[in-house]
Amino acid sequence: MEFIMRCSPEILYRYFLQPAILVRWFCDSVDISGDVFTFEWSGSEEVARLVESVENERLRFEWLDDEREGEYLEYRISKSPITGETILEITDFCDEDEVDDTRQLWESQIDALRKVIGA
Protein backbone atom coordinates (compact mmCIF):
# COMPACT_ATOMS: atom_id res chain seq x y z
CA MET A 1 0.00 0.00 0.00
CA GLU A 2 1.12 3.56 -0.66
CA PHE A 3 0.32 6.67 1.35
CA ILE A 4 1.18 10.33 0.78
CA MET A 5 2.61 11.81 3.98
CA ARG A 6 2.91 15.51 4.76
CA CYS A 7 6.30 15.47 6.42
CA SER A 8 9.90 14.90 5.43
CA PRO A 9 11.38 11.40 5.14
CA GLU A 10 13.70 12.29 8.04
CA ILE A 11 10.78 12.98 10.36
CA LEU A 12 8.73 10.00 9.19
CA TYR A 13 11.61 7.54 9.66
CA ARG A 14 11.81 8.29 13.41
CA TYR A 15 8.16 7.30 13.88
CA PHE A 16 8.97 3.65 13.13
CA LEU A 17 11.76 3.17 15.67
CA GLN A 18 11.02 5.12 18.85
CA PRO A 19 8.95 3.22 21.44
CA ALA A 20 7.27 6.33 22.85
CA ILE A 21 6.04 7.21 19.35
CA LEU A 22 5.17 3.65 18.24
CA VAL A 23 2.68 3.30 21.11
CA ARG A 24 0.91 6.45 19.97
CA TRP A 25 -0.03 5.04 16.55
CA PHE A 26 1.09 1.44 15.93
CA CYS A 27 0.79 -0.78 19.00
CA ASP A 28 -0.28 -0.81 22.66
CA SER A 29 3.27 -1.36 23.88
CA VAL A 30 6.69 -2.24 22.50
CA ASP A 31 9.86 -3.60 24.03
CA ILE A 32 13.09 -3.24 22.09
CA SER A 33 16.13 -5.36 22.86
CA GLY A 34 18.88 -4.71 20.34
CA ASP A 35 17.33 -5.41 16.96
CA VAL A 36 14.38 -7.43 18.36
CA PHE A 37 11.04 -5.65 18.74
CA THR A 38 8.23 -7.18 20.81
CA PHE A 39 4.96 -5.49 19.84
CA GLU A 40 1.79 -5.94 21.88
CA TRP A 41 -1.80 -5.42 20.76
CA SER A 42 -4.68 -6.17 23.17
CA GLY A 43 -2.54 -8.61 25.16
CA SER A 44 -1.24 -10.46 22.09
CA GLU A 45 2.49 -10.25 21.33
CA GLU A 46 4.27 -10.36 17.99
CA VAL A 47 8.07 -10.47 17.85
CA ALA A 48 10.10 -9.18 14.92
CA ARG A 49 13.75 -8.57 14.15
CA LEU A 50 14.83 -5.38 12.42
CA VAL A 51 16.77 -6.96 9.55
CA GLU A 52 17.25 -3.89 7.36
CA SER A 53 17.42 -0.22 8.16
CA VAL A 54 18.49 2.47 5.73
CA GLU A 55 18.12 5.81 7.45
CA ASN A 56 15.25 7.91 6.06
CA GLU A 57 14.59 5.33 3.31
CA ARG A 58 13.47 1.91 4.53
CA LEU A 59 12.97 -0.48 7.42
CA ARG A 60 12.24 -4.19 7.26
CA PHE A 61 11.07 -6.27 10.20
CA GLU A 62 11.12 -10.05 9.86
CA TRP A 63 8.54 -11.83 12.01
CA LEU A 64 10.04 -14.37 14.43
CA ASP A 65 7.20 -16.86 14.40
CA ASP A 66 7.45 -20.33 12.86
CA GLU A 67 3.97 -19.91 11.33
CA ARG A 68 5.05 -16.68 9.62
CA GLU A 69 8.40 -17.85 8.27
CA GLY A 70 9.53 -15.66 5.39
CA GLU A 71 6.97 -12.95 6.18
CA TYR A 72 8.03 -9.41 6.95
CA LEU A 73 6.76 -5.89 7.44
CA GLU A 74 8.52 -3.28 5.36
CA TYR A 75 8.30 0.49 5.25
CA ARG A 76 9.80 2.31 2.26
CA ILE A 77 10.03 6.08 2.29
CA SER A 78 10.69 8.14 -0.83
CA LYS A 79 10.08 11.55 -2.34
CA SER A 80 8.06 11.97 -5.50
CA PRO A 81 10.37 13.49 -8.12
CA ILE A 82 7.40 15.34 -9.63
CA THR A 83 5.49 16.68 -6.61
CA GLY A 84 8.15 16.48 -3.89
CA GLU A 85 5.67 14.71 -1.61
CA THR A 86 6.84 12.04 0.80
CA ILE A 87 5.54 8.61 -0.13
CA LEU A 88 5.25 5.79 2.39
CA GLU A 89 4.99 2.30 0.91
CA ILE A 90 4.05 -0.55 3.24
CA THR A 91 4.51 -4.23 2.48
CA ASP A 92 2.70 -6.60 4.82
CA PHE A 93 1.53 -10.21 4.54
CA CYS A 94 -1.95 -11.62 5.10
CA ASP A 95 -4.16 -14.47 3.96
CA GLU A 96 -6.20 -13.91 0.79
CA ASP A 97 -9.44 -13.68 2.76
CA GLU A 98 -7.93 -10.96 5.01
CA VAL A 99 -6.82 -8.47 2.33
CA ASP A 100 -9.72 -6.03 2.83
CA ASP A 101 -9.42 -6.17 6.64
CA THR A 102 -5.67 -5.66 6.47
CA ARG A 103 -6.08 -2.71 4.09
CA GLN A 104 -8.63 -1.12 6.45
CA LEU A 105 -6.34 -1.72 9.42
CA TRP A 106 -3.41 0.01 7.69
CA GLU A 107 -5.58 2.92 6.59
CA SER A 108 -6.64 3.34 10.22
CA GLN A 109 -3.06 3.02 11.47
CA ILE A 110 -1.79 5.59 8.97
CA ASP A 111 -4.60 7.99 9.94
CA ALA A 112 -3.41 7.65 13.54
CA LEU A 113 0.20 8.21 12.42
CA ARG A 114 -0.80 11.37 10.55
CA LYS A 115 -2.49 12.73 13.70
CA VAL A 116 0.61 12.01 15.77
CA ILE A 117 2.82 13.72 13.18
CA GLY A 118 0.38 16.60 12.91
CA ALA A 119 0.09 16.25 9.15
KOLDREN-346295 format. One record per residue: residue number from 1; x, y, z of N, C-alpha, C in turn; residue in one letter. Coordinates in nm, 4 decimals, padded with zeros to 6 digits, m for minus. Atoms other than C-alpha are relative to their C-alpha. Layout:
<NUM,<X,Y,Z>,<X,Y,Z>,<X,Y,Z>,"A">
...
This chain:
<1,<00.0848,m00.1176,00.0000>,<00.0000,00.0000,00.0000>,<00.0890,00.1233,00.0000>,"M">
<2,<m00.0732,m00.1272,00.0032>,<00.1120,00.3563,m00.0660>,<m00.0840,00.1096,00.0624>,"E">
<3,<00.0647,m00.1131,m00.0649>,<00.0322,00.6671,00.1349>,<00.0837,00.1254,m00.0229>,"F">
<4,<m00.0682,m00.1297,00.0089>,<00.1176,01.0334,00.0783>,<00.0061,00.0554,00.1419>,"I">
<5,<m00.0187,m00.0525,m00.1349>,<00.2614,01.1813,00.3981>,<00.0453,00.1454,m00.0100>,"M">
<6,<m00.0341,m00.1426,00.0011>,<00.2909,01.5505,00.4759>,<00.1082,00.0303,00.1038>,"R">
<7,<m00.1174,m00.0264,m00.0831>,<00.6303,01.5467,00.6418>,<00.1220,m00.0484,m00.0773>,"C">
<8,<m00.1220,00.0409,00.0695>,<00.9900,01.4903,00.5430>,<00.0310,m00.1468,00.0305>,"S">
<9,<m00.0418,00.1376,m00.0279>,<01.1378,01.1404,00.5140>,<00.0765,m00.0113,00.1320>,"P">
<10,<m00.0776,00.0015,m00.1241>,<01.3702,01.2290,00.8036>,<m00.0909,m00.0061,00.1226>,"E">
<11,<00.0946,00.0012,m00.1118>,<01.0784,01.2985,01.0365>,<m00.0754,m00.1324,00.0027>,"I">
<12,<00.0796,00.1222,00.0068>,<00.8732,01.0005,00.9191>,<00.0792,m00.1212,00.0484>,"L">
<13,<m00.0840,00.1140,m00.0358>,<01.1609,00.7542,00.9663>,<00.0036,m00.0219,00.1508>,"Y">
<14,<m00.0074,00.0100,m00.1471>,<01.1811,00.8290,01.3409>,<m00.1244,m00.0637,00.0597>,"R">
<15,<00.1264,00.0495,m00.0541>,<00.8157,00.7302,01.3882>,<m00.0126,m00.1524,m00.0066>,"Y">
<16,<00.0020,00.1455,00.0093>,<00.8972,00.3645,01.3128>,<00.0955,m00.0669,00.0980>,"F">
<17,<m00.1033,00.0576,m00.0855>,<01.1762,00.3172,01.5674>,<m00.0082,00.0387,00.1471>,"L">
<18,<00.0011,m00.0482,m00.1374>,<01.1024,00.5123,01.8845>,<m00.1219,m00.0529,00.0762>,"Q">
<19,<00.1104,00.0615,m00.0746>,<00.8950,00.3217,02.1442>,<m00.1080,00.0989,00.0436>,"P">
<20,<00.0988,m00.0978,m00.0474>,<00.7268,00.6332,02.2848>,<m00.0910,00.0478,m00.1125>,"A">
<21,<00.0807,m00.0418,00.1151>,<00.6040,00.7205,01.9353>,<m00.0786,m00.1193,m00.0561>,"I">
<22,<00.0695,00.1185,00.0509>,<00.5167,00.3649,01.8235>,<m00.1292,m00.0280,00.0767>,"L">
<23,<00.1207,00.0279,m00.0799>,<00.2682,00.3298,02.1114>,<m00.1088,00.1050,m00.0227>,"V">
<24,<00.1002,m00.1034,00.0279>,<00.0911,00.6450,01.9967>,<m00.0763,m00.0274,m00.1286>,"R">
<25,<00.0700,00.0237,00.1271>,<m00.0029,00.5042,01.6554>,<m00.0004,m00.1451,m00.0473>,"W">
<26,<m00.0150,00.1330,00.0582>,<00.1088,00.1438,01.5929>,<m00.0411,m00.1155,00.0911>,"F">
<27,<00.0241,00.1127,m00.0895>,<00.0789,m00.0784,01.9002>,<m00.0315,00.0509,00.1402>,"C">
<28,<00.0304,m00.0380,m00.1385>,<m00.0276,m00.0814,02.2657>,<00.1265,00.0171,00.0821>,"D">
<29,<m00.1299,m00.0133,m00.0667>,<00.3272,m00.1363,02.3885>,<00.1055,m00.0663,m00.0882>,"S">
<30,<m00.1113,00.0576,00.0758>,<00.6691,m00.2242,02.2505>,<00.1214,m00.0069,00.0911>,"V">
<31,<m00.1249,00.0184,m00.0724>,<00.9856,m00.3601,02.4032>,<00.1077,m00.0247,m00.1054>,"D">
<32,<m00.1074,00.0141,00.0980>,<01.3090,m00.3238,02.2091>,<00.1256,m00.0483,00.0716>,"I">
<33,<m00.1240,00.0547,m00.0538>,<01.6133,m00.5356,02.2856>,<00.0948,m00.0225,m00.1171>,"S">
<34,<m00.0887,00.0058,00.1160>,<01.8882,m00.4710,02.0343>,<m00.0791,00.0200,m00.1267>,"G">
<35,<00.0753,m00.0109,00.1249>,<01.7330,m00.5408,01.6955>,<m00.1308,m00.0794,00.0044>,"D">
<36,<00.1233,00.0761,m00.0157>,<01.4385,m00.7429,01.8355>,<m00.1074,00.0881,00.0632>,"V">
<37,<00.1127,m00.0812,m00.0444>,<01.1040,m00.5648,01.8740>,<m00.1132,m00.0944,00.0403>,"F">
<38,<00.1163,00.0762,m00.0445>,<00.8227,m00.7181,02.0808>,<m00.1168,00.0972,00.0062>,"T">
<39,<00.1173,m00.0860,00.0093>,<00.4960,m00.5495,01.9841>,<m00.1162,m00.0680,00.0706>,"F">
<40,<00.1180,00.0557,m00.0645>,<00.1793,m00.5940,02.1875>,<m00.1245,00.0758,m00.0442>,"E">
<41,<00.1310,m00.0536,00.0341>,<m00.1800,m00.5421,02.0760>,<m00.1039,m00.0781,00.0794>,"W">
<42,<00.1079,00.0633,m00.0773>,<m00.4678,m00.6166,02.3170>,<00.0453,m00.1299,00.0669>,"S">
<43,<m00.0503,00.1155,m00.0722>,<m00.2542,m00.8607,02.5160>,<00.0682,m00.1056,m00.0853>,"G">
<44,<m00.0640,00.0945,00.0912>,<m00.1238,m01.0460,02.2090>,<00.1344,00.0566,m00.0456>,"S">
<45,<m00.1330,m00.0458,00.0383>,<00.2487,m01.0247,02.1329>,<00.0424,m00.0540,m00.1356>,"E">
<46,<m00.0643,00.0390,00.1255>,<00.4274,m01.0362,01.7985>,<00.1454,00.0462,00.0105>,"E">
<47,<m00.1420,m00.0309,m00.0108>,<00.8071,m01.0471,01.7845>,<00.0607,00.0067,m00.1399>,"V">
<48,<m00.0631,m00.0192,00.1305>,<01.0103,m00.9183,01.4922>,<00.1430,00.0489,00.0183>,"A">
<49,<m00.1385,m00.0480,00.0002>,<01.3749,m00.8570,01.4153>,<00.0139,00.1049,m00.1094>,"R">
<50,<m00.0307,m00.1032,00.0991>,<01.4825,m00.5383,01.2422>,<00.1183,m00.0523,m00.0813>,"L">
<51,<m00.1035,00.0628,00.0826>,<01.6770,m00.6958,00.9549>,<00.0610,00.0959,m00.1015>,"V">
<52,<m00.0536,m00.0986,00.0948>,<01.7248,m00.3890,00.7360>,<m00.0453,00.1382,00.0428>,"E">
<53,<00.0314,m00.1376,m00.0344>,<01.7423,m00.0225,00.8163>,<00.0928,00.0922,m00.0784>,"S">
<54,<m00.0742,m00.1009,00.0753>,<01.8492,00.2468,00.5728>,<m00.0612,00.1335,00.0409>,"V">
<55,<00.0522,m00.1224,m00.0589>,<01.8117,00.5806,00.7447>,<m00.0758,00.0849,m00.1019>,"E">
<56,<00.0899,m00.0861,00.0768>,<01.5254,00.7910,00.6058>,<m00.0505,m00.0627,m00.1303>,"N">
<57,<00.0419,00.0641,00.1241>,<01.4585,00.5329,00.3306>,<m00.0819,m00.1273,00.0195>,"E">
<58,<00.0749,00.1254,m00.0139>,<01.3466,00.1912,00.4533>,<00.0353,m00.0730,00.1285>,"R">
<59,<m00.0170,00.0905,m00.1138>,<01.2975,m00.0482,00.7421>,<m00.0703,m00.1298,m00.0338>,"L">
<60,<00.0643,00.1298,00.0207>,<01.2238,m00.4186,00.7256>,<00.0098,m00.0795,00.1301>,"R">
<61,<00.0097,00.0848,m00.1177>,<01.1068,m00.6271,01.0195>,<m00.0378,m00.1402,m00.0466>,"F">
<62,<00.0316,00.1385,00.0316>,<01.1124,m01.0052,00.9857>,<m00.0665,m00.0619,00.1228>,"E">
<63,<00.0748,00.0577,m00.1113>,<00.8536,m01.1831,01.2010>,<00.0693,m00.1258,00.0497>,"W">
<64,<m00.0682,00.1141,m00.0604>,<01.0043,m01.4369,01.4430>,<m00.1037,m00.0984,00.0542>,"L">
<65,<00.1057,00.0941,m00.0332>,<00.7199,m01.6864,01.4403>,<00.0052,m00.1098,m00.1050>,"D">
<66,<m00.0109,00.1112,00.0944>,<00.7446,m02.0333,01.2857>,<m00.1132,m00.0014,m00.1024>,"D">
<67,<00.1141,m00.0007,00.0913>,<00.3971,m01.9910,01.1332>,<00.0090,00.1121,m00.1039>,"E">
<68,<m00.0118,m00.1139,00.0917>,<00.5050,m01.6683,00.9619>,<00.1377,00.0034,m00.0662>,"R">
<69,<m00.1330,00.0064,00.0578>,<00.8399,m01.7852,00.8269>,<00.0019,00.0637,m00.1390>,"E">
<70,<m00.0142,m00.0678,00.1283>,<00.9529,m01.5657,00.5392>,<m00.0847,00.1259,m00.0128>,"G">
<71,<00.0842,m00.1198,00.0057>,<00.6975,m01.2948,00.6182>,<00.0704,00.1167,00.0693>,"E">
<72,<m00.0624,m00.1186,m00.0560>,<00.8032,m00.9415,00.6952>,<m00.0953,00.1179,m00.0112>,"Y">
<73,<00.0693,m00.1277,00.0089>,<00.6760,m00.5889,00.7442>,<00.1049,00.1004,m00.0443>,"L">
<74,<m00.0989,m00.0929,00.0539>,<00.8520,m00.3278,00.5356>,<m00.0629,00.1368,m00.0228>,"E">
<75,<00.0367,m00.1388,00.0268>,<00.8296,00.0494,00.5248>,<00.1047,00.0567,m00.0942>,"Y">
<76,<m00.0898,m00.0695,00.0929>,<00.9798,00.2312,00.2264>,<m00.0439,00.1456,m00.0075>,"R">
<77,<00.0276,m00.1434,00.0003>,<01.0030,00.6082,00.2295>,<00.0744,00.0616,m00.1185>,"I">
<78,<m00.0630,m00.0656,00.1146>,<01.0689,00.8139,m00.0829>,<m00.0664,00.1354,m00.0231>,"S">
<79,<00.0558,m00.1295,00.0405>,<01.0083,01.1553,m00.2338>,<m00.0391,m00.0095,m00.1465>,"K">
<80,<00.0432,m00.0031,00.1394>,<00.8062,01.1968,m00.5496>,<00.0864,00.1002,m00.0752>,"S">
<81,<m00.0828,m00.0934,00.0759>,<01.0369,01.3488,m00.8121>,<m00.0825,00.1105,m00.0671>,"P">
<82,<00.0848,m00.0983,00.0669>,<00.7403,01.5339,m00.9630>,<m00.0597,00.0991,00.0985>,"I">
<83,<00.0709,m00.0876,m00.0944>,<00.5490,01.6685,m00.6612>,<00.0814,00.0352,00.1229>,"T">
<84,<m00.0801,m00.0229,m00.1196>,<00.8151,01.6479,m00.3893>,<m00.0646,m00.0542,00.1266>,"G">
<85,<00.0681,00.0546,m00.1168>,<00.5673,01.4715,m00.1613>,<00.0719,m00.1246,00.0509>,"E">
<86,<m00.0559,00.1202,m00.0599>,<00.6841,01.2042,00.0803>,<m00.0984,m00.1149,m00.0197>,"T">
<87,<00.0829,00.1179,00.0256>,<00.5536,00.8606,m00.0132>,<00.0437,m00.1110,00.0947>,"I">
<88,<m00.0243,00.1142,m00.0876>,<00.5246,00.5785,00.2389>,<m00.0612,m00.1229,m00.0658>,"L">
<89,<00.0470,00.1261,00.0567>,<00.4990,00.2303,00.0910>,<00.0149,m00.1078,00.1066>,"E">
<90,<m00.0001,00.1045,m00.1011>,<00.4052,m00.0548,00.3243>,<m00.0217,m00.1349,m00.0670>,"I">
<91,<00.0174,00.1377,00.0442>,<00.4510,m00.4230,00.2479>,<m00.0274,m00.0839,00.1237>,"T">
<92,<00.0411,00.0837,m00.1110>,<00.2695,m00.6603,00.4817>,<m00.0595,m00.1275,m00.0583>,"D">
<93,<00.0536,00.1279,00.0468>,<00.1529,m01.0210,00.4537>,<m00.1311,m00.0303,00.0701>,"F">
<94,<00.1247,00.0474,m00.0588>,<m00.1948,m01.1622,00.5105>,<m00.0566,m00.1092,m00.0894>,"C">
<95,<00.0675,00.1021,00.0798>,<m00.4159,m01.4469,00.3955>,<m00.0902,00.0681,m00.1021>,"D">
<96,<00.0822,m00.0582,00.1064>,<m00.6197,m01.3914,00.0786>,<m00.1336,00.0512,00.0507>,"E">
<97,<00.1304,m00.0412,m00.0509>,<m00.9435,m01.3680,00.2760>,<00.0088,00.1142,00.1008>,"D">
<98,<m00.0200,m00.1087,m00.0962>,<m00.7929,m01.0964,00.5008>,<00.0477,00.1294,m00.0654>,"E">
<99,<m00.0550,m00.1160,00.0698>,<m00.6824,m00.8468,00.2332>,<m00.0779,00.1271,00.0325>,"V">
<100,<00.0795,m00.1200,m00.0273>,<m00.9724,m00.6033,00.2834>,<00.0153,00.0458,00.1439>,"D">
<101,<m00.0162,m00.0350,m00.1414>,<m00.9424,m00.6169,00.6639>,<00.1376,00.0596,00.0265>,"D">
<102,<m00.1366,m00.0493,m00.0184>,<m00.5671,m00.5660,00.6471>,<00.0145,00.1400,m00.0597>,"T">
<103,<m00.0036,m00.1326,00.0625>,<m00.6084,m00.2712,00.4092>,<m00.0680,00.1036,00.0897>,"R">
<104,<00.0716,m00.0913,m00.0904>,<m00.8629,m00.1115,00.6454>,<00.0818,00.0265,00.1259>,"Q">
<105,<m00.0831,m00.0171,m00.1190>,<m00.6336,m00.1723,00.9416>,<00.1130,00.0987,m00.0272>,"L">
<106,<m00.1102,m00.0906,00.0320>,<m00.3409,00.0007,00.7687>,<m00.0492,00.1421,m00.0252>,"W">
<107,<00.0540,m00.1345,00.0203>,<m00.5576,00.2919,00.6593>,<m00.0279,00.0667,00.1344>,"E">
<108,<00.0257,m00.0517,m00.1344>,<m00.6640,00.3341,01.0224>,<00.1313,00.0333,00.0719>,"S">
<109,<m00.1291,m00.0233,m00.0640>,<m00.3056,00.3017,01.1466>,<00.0674,00.1258,m00.0569>,"Q">
<110,<m00.0644,m00.1156,00.0625>,<m00.1792,00.5595,00.8965>,<m00.0748,00.1283,00.0359>,"I">
<111,<00.0743,m00.1176,m00.0488>,<m00.4603,00.7993,00.9938>,<00.0493,00.0388,00.1392>,"D">
<112,<m00.0512,m00.0263,m00.1348>,<m00.3413,00.7647,01.3539>,<00.1407,00.0590,m00.0057>,"A">
<113,<m00.1361,m00.0511,00.0170>,<00.0202,00.8215,01.2424>,<m00.0039,00.1458,m00.0449>,"L">
<114,<00.0099,m00.1389,00.0479>,<m00.0800,01.1374,01.0549>,<m00.0393,00.0944,00.1122>,"R">
<115,<00.0406,m00.0846,m00.1140>,<m00.2493,01.2729,01.3696>,<00.1166,00.0221,00.0949>,"K">
<116,<m00.1165,m00.0125,m00.0888>,<00.0614,01.2013,01.5772>,<00.1029,00.0951,m00.0599>,"V">
<117,<m00.0960,m00.0873,00.0689>,<00.2819,01.3723,01.3183>,<m00.0529,00.1430,m00.0062>,"I">
<118,<00.0594,m00.1329,00.0136>,<00.0381,01.6603,01.2910>,<m00.0135,00.0386,m00.1453>,"G">
<119,<00.0084,m00.0273,00.1441>,<00.0093,01.6255,00.9146>,<m00.1309,m00.0496,m00.0557>,"A">
